Amino acid sequence: MLSKTPRILNFDNSLLLQEQLVSGYSAHIVDLTRFSSDARMWMNRKTCQAISSALGPELKNAVTFLGSGDYHNVTSLLLEQFKEPLNLIVFDHHPDWDILPPKFGCGSWVSRALEQPNIKKIILLGISSQDISWPAIKSANLSGLKDNRIEIYPYEHEPTRVFLRRLAPNVSVRLTKKLFSTVINWNQLKNINPDNLIPQLLPRLEARKTYVSIDKDCLSADAACTNWEEGRMPLSMLLLLLGQIRGHLDIVGLDITGEYSQPGFSSIFKSLISRLDHPTGYNAKNKSPQQINSINQATNIAILKALESA
């Protein structure tokens, strides 16, 4: 069961100005700003161990705010605190299932979660990025689709053709085989009645206990200001699905990323990769700090209220 007191892992100070969240909910703040550069986008094993040691097990059931989506890799450390069988449900604009280095990266943490035998099912919701298009999908952990270990439901995405790669059948997609390729036809959330999605998934879930990870970059521009490109899912759909998850399953942990913070690095190499990887256009770019703060805080509080009322 989720704790009533949220926790802020403060890597980038992006949440501290959200007074209604911090004070109104008496949020527990863990100062991790010393890892701001080392943990952003990816981290080495030493940084992983240091952050893990700062995560008190007594707060593992809290709703945990991580700041920018650049710190989504920290989710894998939060998941390691759970040993019981779990479902992992992820709302994100990106699938974060890359198989290329770095291992402890914000774009590969889902692949790392697949290595945990207690995580029985991973459900990815809301992806609309080009990460599931050719050629980016070449580095995707498509082996996770075998035996329906991963189910993926983009919010909106055209079919993807994958060349010279054998794909296992999966209940969440329709595969069309060609001579030298396979076309993945996605079941798009925009075409699915959201009232039916979670109930239809339930018979395929081996566990009842569930961890939920939300990256707000899956949301449309009116509901999130991030330093990544915005997605297309309406906030109302996310809240509806979250309420269904809360009603049918036991949410034992939940984290939220997708705040806005300007990337800053002590490493020249990381700074260069960040400039290449981050989009040049993003929703927060032309907004004042007050506007960014207001939009993101309103969405954060809406999520907390959905968890309270479900």
N, C-alpha and C positions, 0 to 999 in steps of 0.2 A: 504494500500500500504506500502511496506517495506521502511524503512528509508535507505538512501544511506550511512550513517555512522554506521559501526558496533560497538557493545558494548562488552567489555570483563568484565565479572564478575570474578574478580581475587580472587579465593579461594586458589589456589595452586601454583601460579607463573609459571605454565606450558606454558603460552602463551607469556610471556613478552620477551622471547628471539627470538620470531618470528618477526624480525625487519620489514620485508616487509609487514607483516600483520598489525603490530602496527603503524608504521610510514607511510607506503605507503597508508594505508586506513584511516589514522587519527582516529584510533579507540578510542572510549571513554572508559576509564578504571575506573571501580568501585572497590575500594579496599575492599574486603571482607575476607582478610586473617585472620581476628580475628575469623572468623567462620570456619576456615579450618578443624579443628577436629570435631567441633560440628555438622557440616552439612554433612560431608563425610559419605556416605553409608546410613545414616538415621539421622533424626533430631527430636527434640521434638517440641512441639507447640510454646514454647517461642522463640526458634531459628527461626522457620518459621515466626513468627510475626516480629522479628528483621530484617530478610532479606527482607521480603515484604516491610517494611517501607523504605528500602534503594533502592527500585526499583522505580525510578521516572516514573510516568505514561507517561511523555513526550517521553520516550524512549521505550515504549512497542512495537513499530513497528520496532525496530532495529533487525538486525541479531545479536543474542546474543551468545557469546562463553562462555561456562561454565567450561572448563578445563577437568579434568578426568571424565570418565563415572560414577565415584563414586558420582558425583554431579548431576546426571540426575534427582534426586528427586526435584531439584529446578525448573524443567519444570512445575510442578504442580502449583508453586507460580506464574510463568509467565502467565500461562493460566488463573489464577483467575483474572488477570487484564482485561480480555475480558468478556463482558456481552452479546454481540450479538451472534446469532446462528453461530456455527463454525463446520467445519470438523477438525479433528486432524489426521494428517498423520505422521507416525513414521517409520523411518528407524533404525533398531536395530538388533543386534545379539541375544538379549534376548527379550522376550515379555513384561517384567516388569509389569505383571498383577497378581501378587501374592495377595492372600486374607489374608495371615497370617500377624501378626505384624512383624515389626513396620509399622504403617500406613503411616508415612512420609519417606518411604525408597526408595532407587533407584531401588529396584526390585518390588515396588508396586505402583509407581506413576500413571501408566495407570489405575489401579483400582480406584485410587482417582479421576482421570479425569472423570471416568464414573459417579461419583456422581454429576458432574456439568450438570444441565439440559440443558444449552445452547450448550453443545457439542453433536451434533446430530449424528455424525458418527466418529468412530475411525478405521483407516486402518493401520494395522501393516505389514511392508514390510521388507523382508530380514532375518528373523529369521532362524538360523540354529543350535541353541544351544540345549542342552539336556533338557532345561526347558520345552519343549513341548513333552518330552518323558515320558513314565511311569517309575518310580512313581512320578517324579517331577510335572507332570501335575495335580496331585491330588489337589494341592493348587492353581491351576490357576482359574481365574475368568471366568469360562466357561459360566456363566450366561450371560455374555456380548454378547455371540453369538446369544442370542434370539432376534428375530425381526431384525437380521442383524445389530445390533448396532455396533458390531465389525466385521470387515472383516480381515482375516489374510492370508498372502501369504508368506510363508517361501521361502528363496532362494533355499534351498535344505534340505529336511528332509524325512526320511522314514515314512510310516504310523504309527500312534500311537494308541495302544489299551488302552481304558479306561474302567475300571472294575466297575460294580455296580453303574453307574452314568447315569442319563438320560440326553441326550444332545438334545438341540433344533436344528432343521434344520437351516442351514446357507448357503447362496449363495456361500461363498468362499471355502467351503470344501465339500467333499462327505463322507457321513456316511454309514458304513456297519454294520448292527446290527447282533450281535451274541447272544448266549444264555444268558450269564452273562456279556457281554461286548459290547462295540461299537468301531469299528475301524474308526479313523479319517484319511481319505485320503486327504493329503494336495495338493493344487494346487501350485506347485513349480515354482518360478520365472524363474529358469533355463530352464524350459520347455515351458514358455509363451513368445510369441512375445511381447517385452516390448513396441513396438510402439502402441499396442492395449490396454494395461492395463488401463491407465488412462481414455481414451475415453469410455471404457466399464463401468467404475465405475460411470461416470458422471450422468446417469439417476437415480442412487440410492442415490445421494447426495442432501439432503434437503437444505443445505446452499451453498452459493458460497464462502463466506469468509473462509479461511483455515489457520490453524497453522501447521507448519512443525517442527518436532524434529528429528535431525540426531545424532545418536551415531555411530561414525566411526568404532566401533568394528564390525559392520556388513560387513565391507569391507575386501577384501583379503589383505594378509600381505604386499604386495608391496605398498599399499595406506594408511596404518594406523599403527601406533605404539602405543598401549594402554597398560594398566596394566590388561587387561582382555584377554581372548582368542580371536583370530581374526576370522572373518567370512569368507564368500566365495563370496560375491557379488563384481563384478568388479566395479571400480570407474566409468567406462564409462556408466554402467547401471544406477547407482545412478544419474549421471549428466543428462542422457537422461530423466529419470522419473521426475527429478526435473524441467527440462525445460518444460515438458508436464504439470506438475502441475501449473507452473508459467503462461503457455500459456492459460490454460482453467479456472483457478480459481484465486481468489484474495488472495494472501498470505499476511496476516496481521501481522504475527509474525513468527520467525524461530529461533531455537537454535541449537547449534552444541556442542556435547561433544565428548570424546574419545581421549583427549590428554593423554600423559603419565606423571604421577607423582607418586612417591613412597608414599604409604599410611603412614601417621603419625598421631598418636592419643595421646591425653592426658588421655584417658580412657583405662585402662587395658582390660576391657571387650570388648570394640570396637576393640582394637588391636587383641585380640584373635579371634573374629568373622571374622575380616578381613583376618587373616591368613588362616582360614578354608574356607572362601568363595572365595577368589581370587585364580585363577589357579596358579600352581607352574611353568607352562611353558607358556610364552606369547611372542609375537613377539618382544617387545622392550628389552627383557632380555639380548640379546647378541649384542646389538647395542650401539654405542657411543652416548652421548648426542647430538653431532652434526648431526649424522645420523637420530636420532629420530626427532630432530627439523626440519631437511630438509624435511623429508617425510611428517610429519604432516602439516607443513606450506604449502607445495605444494598442498596438498589436500584441505586445508582450502581455499586457494586462488582460486583453480579450482571451488569450490562450489560458492564462491562469484562471479566469472566471469560468471558462468552458470546463476546465478540470474540476472546479469546485462544484459546479451545478450538475454535472453528469451523474 
